[in-house]
Amino acid sequence: MQFQQAVSKLTETKEFKDWKRICQQGYLAHGFISVDDKNQWQIGYYNKITDKMTSFIMGQEVVVNAEENIFKEEHQEVKELDVEKIKISMEKALEIAEKVQQEEYKSDPVMKKILIIQNIDLGQVWNITFITQTFKTLNIKIDADSGKVIEHKANSLMDFR
């Protein structure tokens, strides 16, 4: 399911409408999907007042996770994600990222694929992370409007200690 479809489907659910009545100031902040997992979108809505995120898991039924703290710099703004400005599909973004992996990181075969659509300082991006068999993470940011690769880098998983 495309991200835009998942958001549209979510906003029509009783679970979302009940949450929105309580958290009127909450806004769409990100979508997360692990491609090789259950292919379920996790859609995050940010509450500026509490500085916390509520995630909705789009499975057979909608699961609403409790508000959680988010990982960000103290004064970093969580920007609203504008679904209308996402022109590149998840599949196209993944295709672009896989091409970068094949051209730049061929010796790092991919085991797991994680995609996040979000609005960061670079703009609205597909923030794609590949976990590799060589114990690295490949991170590729793709402009969600144009499909242009904004940046890419590899890090050893051992660097995260």
C-alpha atoms as one frame of an Amber mdcrd trajectory, in Angstrom:
protein
   0.000   0.000   0.000   1.279   3.446  -0.883   1.928   5.841   1.989  -0.718
   8.310   0.800  -3.305   5.496   0.721  -2.309   4.370   4.223  -2.721   7.918
   5.583  -6.089   8.300   3.861  -7.267   4.946   5.205  -6.009   5.828   8.706
  -7.804   9.175   8.856 -11.122   7.413   8.187 -10.793   4.998  11.120 -12.579
   5.291  14.446  -9.229   4.906  16.243  -7.764   7.945  14.484 -10.902  10.064
  14.857 -11.045   9.278  18.593  -7.370  10.232  18.959  -7.793  13.425  16.902
 -10.671  14.588  19.123  -8.292  14.441  22.096  -5.174  15.668  20.280  -6.484
  18.315  17.892  -3.074  19.972  17.485  -1.340  16.726  16.408  -0.010  16.607
  12.861   1.450  14.067  10.450   5.207  13.764  10.963   6.391  10.520   9.364
   5.705   7.139   7.880   7.858   4.097   8.633   7.909   0.697   6.953  10.247
  -2.271   7.160   9.983  -3.793   3.704  10.879  -7.374   4.531   8.764  -7.473
   7.667   4.962  -7.423   7.578   4.951  -4.445   5.204   2.803  -2.525   7.681
   2.993   1.230   7.716   3.608   2.888  11.053   2.297   6.426  10.739   3.491
   8.993  13.266   1.630  12.082  14.432   3.483  14.691  16.472   2.000  16.627
  19.382   3.854  19.943  19.694   2.405  20.649  23.150   3.681  17.424  24.730
   6.664  17.070  22.340   5.706  13.417  21.862   4.738  11.133  19.000   1.746
   8.819  18.617   2.192   5.976  16.131  -0.575   4.141  14.336   0.237   0.676
  13.000  -1.739  -0.152   9.879  -2.336  -3.923  10.021  -5.551  -5.908   9.734
  -6.705  -3.570  12.484  -5.319  -0.177  13.419  -3.179  -0.300  16.559  -2.641
   2.992  18.384   0.602   3.160  20.344   0.736   5.418  23.390   2.480   8.779
  23.044   6.245   8.352  23.232   9.269  10.586  23.571  11.113  11.148  20.324
  14.810  11.211  19.546  15.762  14.721  18.486  17.949  17.625  19.471  16.411
  19.719  22.252  15.409  22.682  20.066  14.993  20.760  16.804  11.601  21.261
  15.189   9.527  18.276  14.074   8.177  19.430  10.726   4.795  18.534   9.324
   4.778  16.084   6.437   2.686  17.221   3.461   1.279  14.146   1.716   0.386
  16.201  -1.383   4.070  16.963  -2.009   5.162  13.317  -2.117   5.538  12.576
  -5.822   7.950   9.621  -5.651   6.353   6.318  -4.627   7.867   3.996  -2.055
   8.701   1.511  -4.820  10.432   4.163  -6.948  12.403   5.449  -3.938  13.472
   1.891  -3.136  14.497   1.335  -6.755  16.638   4.507  -6.675  18.227   3.493
  -3.359  18.969  -0.022  -4.630  20.701   1.489  -7.672  22.895   3.615  -5.369
  23.681   0.505  -3.320  24.672  -1.444  -6.453  26.824   1.392  -7.813  28.465
   2.642  -4.622  28.282  -0.200  -2.071  28.268  -3.347  -4.203  30.364  -5.295
  -1.673  27.698  -4.721   1.017  24.763  -7.085   0.276  21.484  -5.930   1.817
  19.644  -8.009   4.451  16.952  -5.585   5.648  15.309  -2.494   4.143  13.753
   0.278   6.226  12.025   3.305   4.707  10.943   6.481   6.451   9.143   9.341
   4.762   9.672  12.569   6.697  10.193  16.308   6.475  13.669  17.276   7.700
  15.996  20.239   7.136  16.815  18.816   3.683  13.095  18.867   2.798  10.622
  16.028   2.422  12.685  12.898   1.919  12.581   9.172   1.696  15.138   8.299
   4.361  16.138   4.749   3.445  18.363   2.525   5.558  19.744  -0.801   4.425
  21.215  -3.174   7.007  23.919  -5.201   5.262  25.505  -8.614   5.649  28.803
  -6.803   6.245  27.471  -5.252   9.494  26.943  -1.816   8.006  24.044   0.556
   7.626  23.680   2.289   4.293  21.636   5.466   4.574  20.274   7.081   1.424
  18.133  10.228   1.414  15.994  10.820  -1.676  13.947  13.945  -2.388  10.282
  12.860  -2.206   9.286  15.289  -4.958  12.026  14.902  -7.574  13.604  11.527
  -6.798  17.059  13.127  -6.622  19.555  11.441  -4.305  20.413  14.096  -1.717
  23.023  12.126   0.210  24.228   8.630   0.940  26.692   7.130   3.415  27.720
   3.871   5.022  28.460   3.311   8.702  29.643   0.247  10.564  27.131  -1.137
  13.041  30.074  -1.282  15.463  30.133   2.558  15.423  26.768   2.623  17.240
  28.139   1.366  20.572
